[in-house]
Amino acid sequence: MSAQIVVSRAALSQKRGTALGLGAAVLYLSLIVLIPLAAVVLRSQERGIAYFWDAVTTPDAWAALSLTIGASVVVAVINLVMGTVIAWVLVRDRFPGKAVVDTLIDLPFALPTIVAGLVLLALYGPKSPLGVDLAYSRAGVVLALLFVTLPFVVRTVQPVLLELDRDMEQAAASLGASTAQVFRRIILPNLVPAMLSGTALAFSRSMAEIGSVVLISGNLPFKTQVASVQIFGQIETDNPVGAAAVSTVLLVVALVTLVLLDLLQRWGSRRG
């Protein structure tokens, strides 16, 4: 009987601990993420749906949104491919300076983005020592976004590759499977969820980036001005409702992308 009481008390204590932890997590998430996002959405509707639509379809806002979303898609696709390749090289290959390369992957996380923009402008600007001038062009915007999003796919795919059972690959090879077949049927299905997660993070970060693109893009309206800079301009001109409207569009696009990729991952896991 006493043992049952002890077990019941332990279970009750565990439930209280779980409830306390869950409550603290929800409260923190609400204060840091949910409430501020809700405030932005509500602010964007302050003058009604008609004003919201007008704010996001003005020529400069529409051009900035189109460039931001389009560049983010390009960056996400490039990261999907090259991030996976880099992760593969870091895990499966051996070469001099491997540890240095592995460390440099995280540099965009540690480096202030405005410093990254300055470095890119010095290397690929009008006075480029490489003879490549990408300043004030959409290619420069894509380059800056590629720099700041480099680690996402690499760091999500790398741990999966490290934990992947090599015995399955060797068994398949011993049964006559080619290298391409082993990769397509054994390795790739295990990597896809991590690849998609990293790609979603890279896409979302690209849409929100401002520091690295503000210098190299030149902020030319209708040409190289990204949505984050356009939002900042709206704030400076005392139009917070218009800024909130454009911000809401970016928020919705990011959320839809994350949800779709999550559903795709779940579908792939069920099929697997």
C-alpha positions as CSV (number, residue, x, y, z in Angstrom):
1,M,0.0,0.0,0.0
2,S,2.8,2.4,0.9
3,A,4.5,1.6,-2.4
4,Q,1.4,2.6,-4.3
5,I,1.2,5.9,-2.4
6,V,4.8,6.6,-3.2
7,V,4.2,5.8,-6.9
8,S,1.1,8.0,-7.0
9,R,2.9,10.9,-5.4
10,A,5.8,10.5,-7.8
11,A,3.4,10.5,-10.8
12,L,1.6,13.5,-9.4
13,S,4.9,15.3,-8.9
14,Q,5.9,14.5,-12.5
15,K,2.6,15.8,-13.8
16,R,3.0,19.0,-11.9
17,G,6.6,19.4,-13.2
18,T,5.4,18.8,-16.8
19,A,2.6,21.3,-16.4
20,L,4.9,23.9,-14.9
21,G,7.5,23.4,-17.7
22,L,4.8,23.5,-20.4
23,G,3.3,26.7,-18.9
24,A,6.7,28.4,-18.7
25,A,7.5,27.4,-22.3
26,V,4.1,28.7,-23.6
27,L,4.4,31.9,-21.6
28,Y,7.9,32.6,-22.9
29,L,6.9,31.7,-26.5
30,S,3.8,34.0,-26.2
31,L,5.8,36.9,-24.9
32,I,8.7,36.6,-27.4
33,V,6.9,35.4,-30.6
34,L,3.1,35.0,-30.6
35,I,2.0,38.3,-29.0
36,P,4.4,40.5,-31.1
37,L,3.4,38.7,-34.3
38,A,-0.3,39.1,-33.4
39,A,0.3,42.8,-32.7
40,V,1.9,43.2,-36.2
41,V,-1.1,41.5,-37.9
42,L,-3.6,43.6,-35.9
43,R,-1.7,46.8,-36.8
44,S,-1.8,45.9,-40.4
45,Q,-5.7,45.7,-40.2
46,E,-6.0,49.0,-38.4
47,R,-7.4,50.9,-41.4
48,G,-9.3,48.0,-42.9
49,I,-8.8,45.4,-45.6
50,A,-8.9,48.0,-48.4
51,Y,-6.0,49.9,-47.0
52,F,-4.1,46.7,-46.4
53,W,-4.5,45.7,-50.0
54,D,-3.5,49.1,-51.3
55,A,-0.4,49.1,-49.0
56,V,0.9,45.8,-50.3
57,T,0.1,46.5,-54.0
58,T,1.7,49.8,-54.4
59,P,4.4,49.6,-57.1
60,D,7.3,49.9,-54.7
61,A,5.9,47.4,-52.2
62,W,4.9,44.9,-54.8
63,A,8.3,45.1,-56.5
64,A,10.1,44.7,-53.1
65,L,7.9,41.7,-52.2
66,S,8.4,40.1,-55.6
67,L,12.2,40.5,-55.5
68,T,12.3,39.2,-51.9
69,I,10.2,36.1,-52.4
70,G,11.8,35.3,-55.8
71,A,15.3,35.7,-54.5
72,S,14.5,33.7,-51.4
73,V,13.2,30.8,-53.6
74,V,16.4,30.9,-55.7
75,V,18.6,31.0,-52.5
76,A,16.6,28.1,-50.9
77,V,17.0,25.9,-54.0
78,I,20.8,26.6,-54.2
79,N,21.2,25.9,-50.5
80,L,19.2,22.7,-50.9
81,V,21.7,21.4,-53.4
82,M,25.0,22.9,-52.3
83,G,24.3,22.6,-48.6
84,T,23.8,18.9,-49.0
85,V,27.0,18.6,-51.1
86,I,29.0,20.5,-48.5
87,A,27.6,18.4,-45.7
88,W,28.5,15.2,-47.6
89,V,32.1,16.4,-48.2
90,L,32.5,17.3,-44.6
91,V,31.3,14.0,-43.4
92,R,32.4,11.5,-46.0
93,D,35.6,12.9,-47.4
94,R,39.0,13.6,-45.9
95,F,41.1,16.5,-47.0
96,P,43.7,19.0,-45.6
97,G,42.0,21.9,-43.7
98,K,38.7,20.0,-43.2
99,A,38.4,21.3,-39.6
100,V,39.0,24.9,-40.8
101,V,36.3,24.6,-43.4
102,D,33.9,23.0,-40.9
103,T,34.5,26.0,-38.6
104,L,34.0,28.6,-41.3
105,I,30.5,27.2,-42.1
106,D,29.3,28.8,-38.9
107,L,30.9,32.2,-39.6
108,P,27.6,33.7,-41.0
109,F,26.0,33.0,-37.7
110,A,28.7,34.8,-35.7
111,L,29.4,37.7,-38.1
112,P,27.1,40.8,-37.8
113,T,25.2,40.9,-41.1
114,I,26.1,44.5,-41.8
115,V,29.8,43.5,-41.6
116,A,29.0,40.7,-44.1
117,G,27.4,43.2,-46.4
118,L,30.5,45.4,-46.2
119,V,32.8,42.4,-46.9
120,L,30.7,41.4,-49.9
121,L,30.7,45.0,-51.2
122,A,34.5,45.1,-51.0
123,L,34.9,41.8,-52.8
124,Y,32.1,42.1,-55.4
125,G,31.6,45.9,-55.6
126,P,32.8,48.6,-58.1
127,K,36.4,48.3,-56.8
128,S,36.4,44.5,-56.6
129,P,39.9,42.9,-56.5
130,L,38.4,39.9,-58.3
131,G,37.1,42.0,-61.2
132,V,33.4,41.0,-60.5
133,D,31.0,43.8,-59.9
134,L,27.7,42.6,-58.5
135,A,26.8,45.8,-56.6
136,Y,23.4,47.3,-57.0
137,S,22.1,44.3,-58.9
138,R,19.7,41.4,-58.1
139,A,22.6,39.0,-58.4
140,G,24.3,40.9,-55.5
141,V,21.1,40.5,-53.4
142,V,21.1,36.7,-54.1
143,L,24.8,36.5,-53.2
144,A,24.3,38.3,-49.9
145,L,21.4,36.0,-49.0
146,L,23.5,32.9,-49.9
147,F,26.2,34.1,-47.5
148,V,23.9,34.5,-44.5
149,T,22.0,31.3,-45.1
150,L,24.9,29.0,-45.9
151,P,24.9,27.1,-42.5
152,F,21.2,26.1,-42.4
153,V,21.1,23.1,-44.8
154,V,24.7,22.1,-43.9
155,R,24.1,21.9,-40.2
156,T,20.8,20.1,-40.5
157,V,22.0,17.5,-43.0
158,Q,25.4,16.9,-41.4
159,P,24.2,15.2,-38.1
160,V,22.0,12.8,-40.1
161,L,24.9,11.8,-42.3
162,L,27.0,11.2,-39.2
163,E,24.4,8.9,-37.7
164,L,23.5,7.1,-40.9
165,D,24.2,3.4,-40.7
166,R,27.0,2.6,-43.2
167,D,26.3,-1.1,-42.9
168,M,23.1,-0.7,-45.0
169,E,25.1,0.9,-47.7
170,Q,27.8,-1.8,-47.7
171,A,25.1,-4.5,-47.7
172,A,23.4,-3.0,-50.7
173,A,26.7,-2.6,-52.5
174,S,27.5,-6.3,-51.8
175,L,24.2,-7.3,-53.4
176,G,25.1,-5.5,-56.6
177,A,23.6,-2.1,-56.1
178,S,25.4,0.7,-57.9
179,T,26.6,3.9,-56.1
180,A,23.7,5.9,-57.6
181,Q,21.2,3.2,-56.4
182,V,22.6,3.2,-52.9
183,F,22.3,7.0,-52.7
184,R,18.9,7.2,-54.2
185,R,17.3,4.3,-52.3
186,I,19.1,4.3,-48.9
187,I,20.9,7.6,-48.3
188,L,18.6,10.2,-49.9
189,P,15.3,9.1,-48.1
190,N,17.1,9.5,-44.8
191,L,18.4,13.0,-45.8
192,V,15.2,14.5,-47.2
193,P,13.6,15.6,-43.9
194,A,16.8,17.3,-42.8
195,M,17.2,18.8,-46.3
196,L,13.7,20.2,-46.3
197,S,14.1,21.6,-42.8
198,G,17.3,23.4,-43.7
199,T,15.8,24.7,-46.9
200,A,12.7,26.1,-45.0
201,L,15.0,27.9,-42.5
202,A,17.1,29.3,-45.4
203,F,14.0,30.5,-47.2
204,S,12.5,32.2,-44.1
205,R,15.8,33.8,-43.2
206,S,16.2,35.2,-46.7
207,M,12.9,36.9,-46.6
208,A,13.8,38.6,-43.3
209,E,17.3,39.6,-44.1
210,I,18.3,43.3,-44.2
211,G,21.9,43.8,-42.9
212,S,23.8,41.9,-45.5
213,V,21.8,43.3,-48.5
214,V,21.4,46.9,-47.5
215,L,24.9,47.9,-48.8
216,I,25.4,45.7,-51.8
217,S,21.9,46.1,-53.2
218,G,22.0,49.9,-53.2
219,N,18.3,49.9,-52.2
220,L,17.1,51.0,-55.7
221,P,13.3,51.1,-55.7
222,F,11.7,48.8,-58.3
223,K,15.0,47.1,-58.9
224,T,17.1,46.0,-55.9
225,Q,15.1,47.1,-52.8
226,V,14.1,44.1,-50.7
227,A,11.0,44.0,-48.5
228,S,12.8,44.5,-45.2
229,V,14.3,47.7,-46.5
230,Q,11.0,48.8,-47.9
231,I,9.4,48.2,-44.5
232,F,12.1,50.3,-42.8
233,G,11.4,53.1,-45.3
234,Q,7.7,53.0,-44.4
235,I,8.6,53.4,-40.7
236,E,10.8,56.3,-41.5
237,T,8.1,58.0,-43.5
238,D,5.7,57.6,-40.5
239,N,3.5,54.9,-42.1
240,P,3.6,52.0,-39.6
241,V,0.4,50.5,-40.8
242,G,1.8,50.1,-44.3
243,A,5.0,48.6,-42.9
244,A,2.9,46.2,-40.8
245,A,0.9,45.2,-43.9
246,V,4.0,44.3,-45.9
247,S,5.4,42.5,-42.8
248,T,2.2,40.5,-42.5
249,V,2.6,39.3,-46.1
250,L,6.1,38.1,-45.4
251,L,4.8,36.4,-42.2
252,V,2.1,34.6,-44.0
253,V,4.4,33.4,-46.8
254,A,6.9,32.1,-44.2
255,L,4.3,30.3,-42.2
256,V,2.7,28.7,-45.3
257,T,6.1,27.6,-46.5
258,L,7.0,26.0,-43.1
259,V,3.6,24.3,-42.8
260,L,3.8,22.9,-46.4
261,L,7.3,21.5,-45.8
262,D,6.3,20.0,-42.5
263,L,3.4,18.3,-44.2
264,L,5.7,17.1,-46.9
265,Q,8.1,15.7,-44.3
266,R,5.3,13.8,-42.6
267,W,4.0,12.4,-45.8
268,G,7.5,11.2,-46.7
269,S,7.9,9.6,-43.3
270,R,4.7,7.7,-43.6
271,R,5.7,6.5,-47.1
272,G,9.0,5.4,-45.7
